[in-house]
Amino acid sequence: PRRHIVAHAGGAERLDALATALSLAPPAGRHRPPLLVFGAGRDLFVPPGEAVRLAAALGDDATLVWRPDAGHALFDAVPAWTTDAA
């Protein structure tokens, strides 16, 4: 949880820098459409809004599959997202 992320970042004051480093915005410019973007509302590692921002930045070239109750990598929703991906 949060204390692990703070420790990884090197302290609470470095969280913004870590969030910027993990941003999905830079890869958005290198994609080949179409792109299927998965988002998880309870992701504790990647801010949930990143999937939303990525899909919005790509507009019609992206489809967002949003799982509001899923965690990181949607491990707790594997059957649902693998069906969506297929």
N, C-alpha and C positions, 0 to 999 in steps of 0.2 A: 504494500500500500504506500501511502504518501511518505512515510519515513524512509522507505527503501529508495524511493525516487530522489528524495532530498539527499540521502547518503551518496547515491550514484552521481548526482549533480555536483557534489562537493559543498553542499550547504544550501540553505533556503534562498540565499541571495543570488544563487546561480541558476535557479529554476527557469527563469525567462530565457537564458542562453540555451539551456537544454531543450526547451520547447521549440525554440527557433531552429535548432539543429535537427530536431525530429520532424520538422514541418514537411508536409507533402506538397507544398507549393512549388519547389524547384522541379521535381519530377513531372509536374503537370505540363510543363512546356515541352517535354520530350516524349509524350505518349503518341501512340498511333491509334486513331479511333477505330471502333468504339471501345470505350472503357467501362467495365463493370466495377463499381465502387461499393464496397461493403462498409457499413458503419455500425458501431456498437455503442449504445447509450451508456453502458456501465463499464467502458474500457478504462482501466486505471493506469495504463501505460501511455497510450496515445490519446490526446484530448479528443473526445467524441466529435467535436465540431470540425476536426480536420477532414474527415470524410465528407461532411456536408460542404465545406469550403472547396475541396477538390472537385466534387461533382458540379458545384455551381460555377467554378472557374472554367470548366470544360463545356458547360452548356449542353447543347443537344448531342455532343459527342460522348456523354457519360450517362449511365443509368445508376442511380443510387438505390441500393437495397439496405434499408435501415432496420436494425433489430434493436429496439429501445431497451430490452431487458437482457441483452447479451453482453458478455465481457470481452476482453482482449482476444483477438483472432477468432472470435465467435466460436470458441471451443465448446461452449455450452449450447450451441445451436447448429452443430455440424449437419445433421440431416436436413435442416431447413435451408442453409446456405449452399450446400452442395447441390441440392435440387435446383435452386435459383441459378447457380453457376452453369449447370448442365444445360 
